[in-house]
Amino acid sequence: MTSIFWHRRDFRINDNAGLYKALKNSKSVQSIFIFDNAILSKLQKDDQRVLFIHQEVEHLKKQYQQFGSDLKVYFGNPVLLIPEIAHEFNAKVVYTNRDYEPYALQRDTQIHTLLSDLNIEFIGAKDHVIFEKNEISKLDGLPYTVFTPYSRKWKEKLNPFFTSEYQVEKYVGNLSKTGGKVLITIKELDFESIKKVSFPSREVPIELIQSYTDKRDFPSLDATSHLSLHLRFGTISIRQLVRTALSNNPTFLNELIWRDFYQMIIFHFPHSAKDSFKKQYDRIEWEHNEAHFDSWCNGKTGYPLVDAGMRELNSTGFMHNRVRMVVASFLTKHLLLDWRIGETYFAEKLLDYELASNVGGWQWAAGCGCDAAPYFRVFNPTTQQEKFDKNFEYIKKWVPEFGTSNYPEPIIEHKFARERVLERFKQALNN
């Protein structure tokens, strides 16, 4: 009898909680990955994230083959495929690592029901976060919705047990012994048509993390870790990063805690994936100005820091964290456009896109999220530029025509925009 381990957002063998649990409790474990067509059907044909996943799956296959095993790769609907795969290998248990997003929870509930009917166990493990579900809760048992007390409790509860590495290598002898080809051929996916890009390294930059507090807000400096893509797809362990942060930089640790916080917000409050966390904010009357939205998307608003950020995003799939706040605030406060269309645009473009963090960040900027910036806080893009890119280094890199007659005038005036958004929000929230 063989157990199944299903890789999802955990493209690694080392320090993998679910794989460790499977190997420790089974005589033979067959690892699998499924290209989920429900997710892929929503992506552009040339989406770089599909290429990244393909590369990581190939890398993972090679790792398994070094142990005399293999990663079996499938394409289709996991709800239908998982019972079939379990039957194929005569498996009585399917292991995986838990996912907290609404689609994943719905999918896993369906799979659990189908496997139960077949007397097959479906066992999850905590791998993507340090604390999950109700592990960090208020005295009344309810989840925190404000970050500061959440982070305080998080730090109080943390001890080496929660950050220790799962020693998977102790049990790799229990991997199923199956040969396989190195290359993956999935006829439904045309990887050759995707433009090849270089993805950031998964190596943890210790020196950069040590200087993170002082340099992280300046977009012209290469001073952020670029590890968000690897965290998103689990090519690096959150436990490893927390250990590094504890040894090197409390500010970096706080960013990792924010990530846990947003994962648990989306888990406890799934409505916030599509609607405002603070429901009264759904009464706001947003503008519907397609020309303004197009100017924002294309980095042609006449506000150079906003434009530089959007062009960096469109060109690379990344955007500096400080600039993400500025462009999100500009869309929702200056242009008075619904945060959801900005969130959707980021979902299409960001290589490191993660629903919980992206929704959390956008709702923070719009004022409608948990522990959000108050609605009357309106970032001044010019002041932000003077603080964080005073010599226009970042701006000139991405907006070469800045300072010439080819650069557009601002599409909206700051004072007017600020007064308009304050009045509009006040009207909606006081009704």
C-alpha positions in Angstrom: 0.0 0.0 0.0 1.2 3.5 -0.9 0.3 6.8 0.6 0.0 9.9 -1.6 1.7 13.2 -0.9 0.2 16.1 -2.9 2.5 19.1 -3.5 0.6 22.4 -4.0 2.3 25.6 -2.8 5.3 23.8 -1.4 7.8 23.1 -4.1 10.5 21.6 -2.0 11.4 18.3 -0.3 13.4 19.7 2.6 11.6 21.0 5.7 8.2 20.1 4.2 5.7 19.4 7.1 3.2 17.4 5.1 5.8 15.3 3.3 7.5 14.6 6.6 4.3 13.5 8.1 3.6 11.2 5.1 7.0 9.6 5.1 7.1 9.1 8.8 3.8 7.3 8.9 4.0 5.3 5.6 6.1 2.5 4.2 5.8 3.9 0.7 4.9 7.5 -0.4 4.2 8.6 -4.0 4.5 12.4 -4.5 2.3 14.1 -7.0 1.6 17.5 -8.4 -1.5 18.6 -10.3 -1.7 21.5 -12.8 -5.1 22.7 -11.6 -7.1 23.6 -14.7 -9.6 25.7 -12.6 -6.7 28.0 -11.8 -4.9 27.9 -15.1 -8.0 28.7 -17.1 -8.1 32.1 -15.4 -4.5 33.0 -16.4 -3.1 34.5 -19.6 -1.4 32.1 -21.9 1.9 33.8 -21.3 1.7 34.1 -17.5 5.2 33.9 -16.1 4.0 32.2 -12.9 3.0 29.1 -15.0 6.6 29.0 -16.3 8.0 29.4 -12.8 5.8 26.5 -11.6 6.9 24.4 -14.5 10.5 25.1 -13.8 10.1 24.3 -10.1 8.2 21.1 -10.8 11.0 19.9 -13.1 13.5 20.8 -10.4 11.4 18.9 -7.8 11.2 15.9 -10.2 15.0 15.8 -10.4 15.3 15.9 -6.6 13.0 13.0 -6.2 14.8 11.0 -8.9 18.1 11.5 -6.9 16.3 9.4 -4.2 15.3 6.7 -6.7 11.7 8.0 -6.7 9.8 10.4 -9.0 7.1 13.2 -8.9 4.1 12.2 -10.9 2.5 15.2 -12.7 -1.1 15.5 -13.8 -3.3 18.1 -15.4 -7.0 18.6 -14.7 -9.5 19.0 -11.8 -8.0 17.9 -8.5 -11.5 17.1 -7.1 -11.9 14.4 -9.8 -8.2 13.4 -10.1 -7.3 12.9 -6.4 -9.7 9.9 -5.9 -8.6 8.4 -9.2 -4.9 8.8 -8.3 -5.5 7.3 -4.8 -7.2 4.3 -6.5 -4.3 4.0 -9.0 -1.8 3.6 -6.2 -4.1 1.7 -3.9 -3.6 4.5 -1.4 -5.5 4.6 1.9 -4.2 8.1 2.9 -3.6 11.3 0.9 -1.4 13.9 2.6 -1.0 17.5 1.7 -0.2 20.9 3.3 -3.1 23.2 4.2 -4.1 26.2 2.2 -6.3 28.9 3.7 -7.8 30.7 0.7 -11.6 30.3 -0.1 -11.1 28.3 -3.3 -8.7 25.9 -1.7 -10.9 25.4 1.3 -13.9 24.6 -0.9 -11.9 22.3 -3.1 -10.3 20.4 -0.1 -13.7 20.0 1.5 -15.1 18.4 -1.6 -12.0 16.1 -1.9 -12.3 15.2 1.8 -15.9 14.1 1.3 -15.2 12.0 -1.8 -12.2 10.3 -0.2 -14.2 9.6 3.0 -16.8 7.8 0.9 -13.9 5.6 -0.3 -12.6 5.0 3.2 -9.5 7.0 2.3 -8.1 9.5 4.8 -7.2 13.1 3.7 -4.7 14.5 6.1 -3.4 18.1 6.1 -0.3 19.7 7.7 0.6 23.2 8.7 3.5 24.3 6.5 2.7 27.6 4.8 2.5 29.7 8.1 3.9 29.6 11.6 0.5 29.8 13.3 -2.8 28.9 11.8 -6.5 28.8 12.5 -7.1 29.5 16.2 -3.5 29.2 17.4 -3.3 33.0 17.8 -6.6 34.2 19.2 -8.0 36.7 21.7 -9.0 35.7 25.3 -12.6 35.2 24.1 -11.3 32.8 21.4 -12.1 35.1 18.5 -9.5 35.9 15.9 -7.5 39.2 16.0 -8.4 41.8 13.4 -5.8 44.3 14.5 -2.2 43.6 13.7 -0.3 45.0 16.8 -2.0 42.8 19.4 -1.9 39.9 17.0 1.9 40.3 16.5 2.4 40.7 20.2 0.6 37.4 20.9 2.4 35.8 17.9 5.8 36.7 19.4 4.8 35.6 22.9 3.8 32.2 21.6 6.8 31.6 19.4 9.4 29.1 20.5 11.9 26.8 18.8 9.2 24.1 18.4 7.4 26.3 15.8 10.5 27.2 13.8 12.4 23.9 13.9 13.1 22.2 10.6 11.2 19.0 9.6 14.0 16.5 9.0 12.6 14.9 5.9 15.9 13.3 5.0 15.5 10.8 7.9 12.7 9.1 6.1 13.4 9.5 2.3 13.9 5.7 2.3 10.1 5.5 2.4 9.7 7.3 -0.9 8.1 5.0 -3.6 10.8 3.6 -5.9 9.6 4.5 -9.4 11.6 5.7 -12.3 10.5 8.5 -14.6 11.5 11.0 -17.3 13.1 14.2 -16.2 11.1 16.4 -18.6 7.4 17.0 -18.1 5.1 17.1 -21.2 1.7 18.4 -20.5 0.0 18.8 -23.9 -2.5 21.4 -22.6 0.3 23.8 -21.6 2.5 25.5 -24.1 5.6 26.5 -22.1 7.6 27.3 -25.1 5.4 30.3 -26.0 6.1 32.0 -22.7 8.9 34.6 -22.8 11.8 33.4 -20.7 12.7 35.6 -17.7 15.2 35.2 -14.9 13.5 34.7 -11.6 15.0 35.9 -8.3 17.3 33.6 -6.4 15.9 31.6 -3.5 19.1 32.2 -1.5 18.4 34.1 1.7 20.5 37.4 1.5 21.6 37.7 5.1 23.5 41.1 4.7 20.5 42.6 2.9 18.1 41.4 5.7 20.4 42.9 8.3 20.2 46.3 6.6 16.5 45.9 5.8 15.2 48.4 8.4 17.2 51.3 7.1 17.0 50.7 3.4 13.7 49.0 2.6 11.7 52.2 1.9 13.9 53.5 -0.9 12.9 51.9 -4.2 16.1 52.9 -6.0 18.1 50.6 -3.7 18.1 46.9 -4.3 17.3 46.5 -0.6 14.3 44.1 -0.4 14.7 40.3 -0.2 12.9 39.3 -3.4 11.9 36.2 -1.6 8.1 36.8 -1.8 7.8 34.7 -5.0 9.6 31.8 -3.3 7.4 32.1 -0.1 4.3 32.2 -2.3 5.1 28.9 -4.0 6.9 27.3 -1.0 10.3 26.9 -2.7 11.6 28.2 0.6 10.4 27.3 4.1 8.7 30.0 6.3 10.4 28.4 9.3 13.8 29.0 7.8 13.0 32.6 7.1 11.7 33.2 10.6 14.8 31.7 12.1 16.9 34.1 9.9 14.8 37.1 10.9 15.0 36.3 14.6 18.8 36.3 14.3 19.1 39.3 12.1 16.3 41.8 11.9 13.0 42.4 13.8 11.6 44.6 11.0 11.9 41.7 8.6 10.3 39.4 11.1 7.3 41.8 11.3 6.8 41.5 7.6 6.6 37.7 8.0 4.1 38.2 10.8 2.0 40.4 8.6 1.9 37.6 6.1 0.6 35.1 8.7 -1.9 37.7 9.9 -3.4 38.2 6.4 -3.5 34.4 5.8 -5.6 34.0 8.9 -7.8 37.0 8.0 -8.7 35.4 4.7 -9.3 32.1 6.5 -11.6 33.5 9.2 -13.3 36.1 7.1 -13.5 34.7 3.5 -15.9 37.4 2.5 -13.0 39.8 2.5 -11.6 38.1 -0.6 -14.2 39.9 -2.7 -15.9 42.4 -0.4 -14.7 45.0 2.0 -13.7 43.6 5.4 -15.5 46.6 7.0 -18.8 46.1 5.2 -20.0 49.7 5.5 -17.3 50.6 3.0 -19.2 48.7 0.3 -21.6 51.7 0.3 -18.9 53.9 -1.2 -19.9 55.3 -4.6 -16.8 54.7 -6.7 -16.0 56.5 -9.9 -16.1 54.7 -13.3 -13.5 56.5 -15.3 -11.8 54.1 -17.8 -9.4 56.7 -19.1 -8.1 57.3 -15.5 -7.8 53.5 -15.0 -5.9 53.1 -18.3 -3.5 56.0 -17.3 -2.9 54.3 -14.0 -2.3 50.8 -15.6 0.1 52.2 -18.1 2.1 54.5 -15.8 0.9 57.7 -17.4 -0.8 59.6 -14.6 1.6 62.5 -14.4 2.7 61.5 -10.9 6.2 60.1 -11.5 6.4 57.8 -8.5 3.1 56.2 -9.3 4.1 55.9 -13.0 7.5 54.4 -12.2 5.9 51.8 -10.0 3.3 50.7 -12.6 5.9 50.5 -15.3 8.2 48.4 -13.0 5.2 46.1 -12.4 4.3 45.8 -16.1 7.9 45.2 -17.1 9.1 42.8 -14.4 6.1 41.4 -12.5 7.5 43.0 -9.3 6.9 46.3 -7.6 8.7 47.8 -4.6 6.7 47.5 -1.4 6.7 51.2 -0.5 5.6 52.0 -4.1 2.8 49.4 -3.9 1.2 51.5 -1.1 1.6 54.7 -3.1 0.0 53.4 -6.3 -2.8 51.6 -4.4 -3.6 54.8 -2.4 -3.5 56.8 -5.7 -6.0 54.5 -7.4 -8.5 54.4 -4.5 -8.1 57.8 -3.0 -7.0 60.2 -5.9 -8.9 58.5 -8.7 -11.7 57.1 -6.5 -11.7 53.8 -8.3 -12.8 50.6 -6.6 -9.9 48.8 -4.8 -11.1 45.5 -6.4 -10.1 46.5 -10.0 -6.6 47.4 -8.7 -6.4 44.1 -6.8 -7.4 42.3 -9.9 -4.8 44.1 -12.0 -2.1 43.2 -9.5 -3.4 39.6 -9.5 -2.7 39.5 -13.3 0.7 41.1 -13.1 2.5 40.2 -9.9 4.8 37.2 -9.9 4.5 37.0 -6.2 0.7 37.4 -6.2 -0.9 35.9 -3.1 -4.6 36.5 -2.5 -4.5 37.1 1.2 -1.6 39.6 1.2 -2.8 41.4 -1.9 -6.4 41.8 -0.8 -5.1 42.8 2.7 -2.7 45.4 1.2 -5.4 46.9 -1.1 -8.0 47.1 1.6 -5.4 48.7 3.9 -4.7 51.4 1.3 -8.4 51.9 0.6 -9.3 52.1 4.3 -11.8 49.3 4.2 -9.7 46.5 5.5 -9.0 45.2 9.0 -6.5 47.4 10.8 -6.5 49.7 7.7 -5.1 53.1 7.2 -8.0 55.5 8.2 -9.9 56.7 5.2 -8.8 60.3 5.8 -5.2 59.3 5.3 -4.4 60.2 1.7 -0.9 59.6 0.5 0.6 62.6 -1.3 2.6 61.0 -4.2 4.8 64.1 -4.5 5.7 64.1 -0.8 6.3 60.3 -1.0 8.7 60.9 -3.9 10.5 63.7 -2.0 11.0 61.3 1.0 11.9 58.1 -0.7 13.2 59.0 -4.2 14.4 62.6 -3.8 17.1 62.3 -6.5 14.6 60.7 -8.9 16.8 57.6 -9.4 14.0 55.1 -9.3 11.8 57.4 -11.4 14.4 58.0 -14.1 15.0 54.3 -14.4 11.4 53.5 -15.2 10.1 56.9 -16.6 12.9 58.0 -19.0 10.8 60.8 -20.4 10.3 62.4 -17.0 11.3 66.0 -17.1 10.7 66.4 -20.8 7.8 67.7 -22.8 6.8 64.1 -23.5 5.8 63.4 -19.9 2.1 64.0 -19.3 0.6 66.6 -17.0 -1.1 65.1 -13.8 -4.5 63.6 -14.7 -5.9 64.9 -11.5 -5.0 67.7 -9.0 -4.0 66.5 -5.6 -6.0 69.0 -3.5 -9.2 68.4 -5.5 -8.7 64.6 -5.2 -8.2 64.8 -1.5 -11.2 66.9 -0.8 -13.4 64.7 -3.1 -12.4 61.4 -1.5 -12.9 62.7 2.0 -16.4 64.0 1.2 -17.3 60.8 -0.7 -16.1 58.5 2.1 -17.8 60.6 4.7 -21.1 60.5 2.9 -21.0 56.7 2.6 -19.9 56.0 6.2 -22.2 58.4 7.9 -25.4 57.1 6.3 
